[in-house]
């Protein structure tokens, strides 16, 4: 005996209005990225372009997401998945979209010692498909350290003044000066540093064979020069202090470094970036933004 279950979604809407997006948010899915299985949350949806239709078939979107489990995340996989969204809603929808939120874990080496540790990078990937083709947008966040050039100059001035006070009226001896430089009496002031954050929003070439997640993070960290560390020994901490001293930067400097670096990456078609320096001097943040679009 066949039992027929009612399908309310097939009913006609009492209000014939099209909808930009209908779907589900916060679906738990596994992704394969950089050879690792990564947990993610997905927002899956389609437009409802048939004004008379009561609703879409959400279960069809949910089941299609199983495609993400079997192969590495790529532009081609996303294109096929979104095509499945649309094929399962023929006559109802003209545009499909998918947002994936996840944290990419990368093992990062220490600066000097053989130690290494895991660092997490919050990521979002937005993919949409319509008659114009596939569109990919990527959001990346990465922490770094920034040392204020102004406070560094002020600290150097105080050290010079203390040097004058201690040595101006007597002969200089190299050993004594060296010991003075290594003392709290000599280094009377230090510049202030702060943990900082870069937020990158990038439109990516959808024809790429692989999504350049790791390459873009490496590029950004290289441009900034002071990525935060994981496992360290004292030698690594000293090397980090040296890196900060050689990479003094205002938020404007950091934004310009990232802007210049992203211009040179062939995968990037458009970007917006924001850097935030969580000031240790002030109770507010210093922020700089920049944007660019390939002509």
C-alpha positions in Angstrom: 0.0 0.0 0.0 1.4 3.4 -1.1 1.1 6.2 1.4 1.1 9.7 -0.1 2.4 12.4 2.2 1.4 16.0 1.8 3.9 18.5 0.3 2.8 21.9 1.4 5.7 23.6 -0.5 3.9 22.7 -3.7 1.0 24.9 -2.8 0.6 28.3 -4.4 1.6 31.4 -2.4 -1.2 33.7 -1.3 1.3 36.6 -1.7 3.0 36.3 -5.2 6.3 38.0 -4.3 9.8 36.8 -5.3 12.4 36.4 -2.6 16.2 37.0 -2.9 17.3 34.1 -0.7 15.7 31.2 1.1 17.6 28.4 2.8 19.3 27.3 6.0 22.0 28.7 8.2 24.5 27.1 10.5 24.5 23.6 9.0 27.4 21.5 10.4 29.5 20.1 7.6 33.0 18.6 7.3 35.5 20.1 4.8 38.7 18.7 3.3 41.3 21.5 3.3 45.1 21.3 3.2 44.9 17.5 3.7 42.9 17.8 6.9 39.2 17.4 7.8 38.0 20.7 9.0 34.6 21.3 10.8 32.6 24.1 9.3 29.2 25.8 9.4 27.3 26.2 6.1 24.6 28.6 5.0 22.9 27.1 1.9 20.2 28.8 -0.1 18.6 29.7 -3.4 16.6 32.6 -4.7 12.8 32.0 -5.0 12.1 33.5 -8.4 8.7 31.8 -8.9 6.5 34.4 -7.2 3.6 31.9 -7.0 5.5 29.1 -5.4 4.9 28.6 -1.7 8.5 27.6 -0.8 11.7 25.8 -1.8 12.8 22.2 -1.1 15.3 22.7 1.8 16.0 19.0 2.2 17.4 18.9 -1.3 20.0 21.5 -0.4 20.9 19.7 2.8 21.4 16.4 1.0 23.5 18.1 -1.7 26.0 19.3 0.9 27.2 15.7 1.3 29.3 16.4 -1.8 31.7 18.4 0.5 32.7 15.2 2.4 34.3 13.3 -0.5 36.9 15.6 -2.0 39.1 18.6 -1.2 37.5 22.0 -1.2 37.9 23.7 -4.6 36.3 26.1 -7.0 35.1 23.2 -9.2 33.5 21.4 -6.3 31.7 24.5 -5.3 30.5 25.1 -8.8 29.1 21.5 -9.1 27.5 21.8 -5.7 25.7 25.1 -6.5 24.7 23.6 -9.9 23.0 20.8 -7.9 21.2 23.4 -5.8 19.8 24.9 -9.0 19.0 21.7 -10.8 17.0 20.5 -7.8 15.0 23.7 -8.0 14.4 24.0 -11.8 11.6 26.5 -12.4 11.9 27.9 -8.9 15.4 29.4 -8.6 17.9 31.2 -10.7 20.6 31.9 -8.2 22.3 29.6 -5.6 24.7 30.5 -2.8 26.8 28.9 -0.1 28.7 30.4 2.8 31.2 28.3 4.7 32.7 29.4 8.1 35.6 27.5 9.5 38.9 27.8 11.2 42.0 26.7 9.3 44.7 25.1 11.4 48.2 25.5 10.2 51.4 24.2 11.8 53.8 27.1 12.1 57.6 26.8 12.9 59.3 28.9 15.5 61.6 31.7 14.3 64.9 30.1 15.4 64.4 26.9 17.4 63.1 23.6 16.0 59.8 24.0 17.8 56.5 24.4 16.0 52.8 24.7 16.9 49.3 25.1 15.5 47.8 28.4 14.7 44.2 29.0 13.9 42.9 31.3 11.2 39.2 32.2 11.0 38.0 32.0 7.4 34.8 32.5 5.5 34.1 31.4 1.9 31.2 32.8 0.0 30.2 31.2 -3.3 27.3 32.0 -5.6 26.2 30.8 -9.0 23.8 32.4 -11.5 23.6 33.2 -15.2 26.9 35.2 -14.9 28.8 32.1 -13.6 30.5 31.4 -10.3 31.6 34.1 -7.9 34.0 33.4 -5.0 34.7 35.7 -2.1 37.1 34.8 0.7 37.5 36.4 4.1 40.6 35.8 6.2 41.7 37.0 9.6 45.2 36.9 10.9 46.8 38.2 14.1 50.2 39.9 14.1 52.3 42.2 16.4 52.8 45.9 15.8 55.3 48.2 17.5 54.5 52.0 17.4 57.2 54.0 15.6 56.4 57.1 17.6 56.8 55.4 21.0 60.1 53.8 19.7 61.5 57.2 18.8 60.4 58.7 22.2 62.0 55.7 24.0 65.2 56.2 22.2 65.3 59.8 23.1 64.9 59.0 26.8 67.7 56.4 26.6 69.9 59.1 25.0 69.1 61.5 27.8 69.9 59.0 30.4 73.2 58.2 28.6 74.1 61.8 28.7 73.4 62.0 32.4 75.5 59.0 33.2 78.5 59.5 30.9 78.7 63.1 29.9 81.3 64.2 32.4 83.7 61.2 32.5 85.7 59.0 30.1 83.9 56.2 28.3 84.9 52.6 28.6 83.4 50.0 26.2 82.8 47.4 28.9 81.1 49.8 31.2 78.9 51.1 28.4 78.0 47.5 27.4 77.0 46.7 30.9 74.9 49.9 31.1 73.1 49.0 27.9 72.1 45.7 29.5 70.7 47.2 32.6 67.4 48.7 33.6 69.3 51.9 34.4 70.3 52.2 30.8 67.2 51.0 29.0 64.8 53.3 30.9 62.0 53.2 28.3 60.6 50.7 25.8 58.2 51.3 22.9 54.7 49.9 23.2 53.6 47.0 21.1 50.1 45.5 20.6 48.5 42.4 19.2 46.9 43.5 15.9 44.4 42.0 13.5 44.2 42.0 9.7 40.8 41.3 8.1 41.0 40.6 4.3 38.0 40.4 2.0 39.0 39.0 -1.4 37.2 38.2 -4.6 39.0 35.2 -6.0 39.4 34.0 -9.6 36.8 31.1 -9.9 38.9 29.4 -12.6 41.7 28.4 -10.2 42.4 24.7 -9.8 43.0 25.2 -6.1 41.8 27.7 -3.6 44.9 29.7 -2.4 44.0 29.8 1.3 47.4 28.9 2.6 49.2 30.9 0.0 47.3 34.1 0.8 47.9 33.7 4.5 51.6 33.1 3.9 51.7 36.2 1.7 50.0 38.4 4.3 52.2 37.3 7.2 55.3 37.7 5.1 54.3 41.3 4.2 53.7 42.2 7.8 56.8 40.5 9.1 55.6 40.0 12.7 53.2 37.2 12.8 52.3 36.0 16.3 54.1 32.8 17.3 53.1 29.4 18.8 55.7 27.3 20.7 58.8 29.3 21.5 62.1 29.2 23.4 63.9 32.2 24.6 65.9 32.4 21.4 62.6 32.7 19.5 61.3 35.4 21.8 64.5 37.3 21.2 64.2 36.9 17.5 60.6 38.1 17.7 61.7 41.2 19.6 64.3 41.8 16.8 61.6 41.4 14.2 59.3 43.9 15.9 62.2 46.4 16.3 63.0 46.1 12.6 59.3 46.4 11.5 58.0 49.4 13.3 54.6 50.3 11.9 51.5 52.4 12.3 48.2 50.9 11.2 48.7 52.9 8.0 52.0 51.2 7.3 50.4 47.7 7.9 47.5 48.5 5.5 49.9 49.7 2.8 52.1 46.6 3.1 49.1 44.3 2.7 47.7 46.3 -0.1 51.0 46.1 -2.1 51.3 42.4 -1.4 47.8 41.5 -2.6 48.2 43.5 -5.8 50.9 41.0 -6.8 48.8 37.9 -6.4 47.2 36.7 -9.6 44.3 35.0 -7.9 43.0 38.2 -6.4 40.5 40.2 -8.6 39.3 42.6 -5.9 39.9 43.2 -2.2 39.0 45.2 0.8 41.2 45.1 3.9 41.1 46.5 7.4 43.9 46.4 10.0 43.2 47.0 13.7 45.9 47.9 16.2 44.5 47.2 19.7 46.3 50.1 21.3 48.2 49.5 24.5 48.5 53.3 25.1 44.9 54.3 24.4 41.6 52.8 25.4 40.6 52.8 21.7 41.9 51.0 18.5 43.8 52.4 15.6 42.2 51.3 12.3 43.1 51.6 8.6 41.2 50.4 5.5 42.0 50.0 1.8 40.4 48.6 -1.3 41.2 47.7 -4.9 39.5 46.3 -8.0 41.2 44.9 -11.0 40.2 47.0 -14.1 
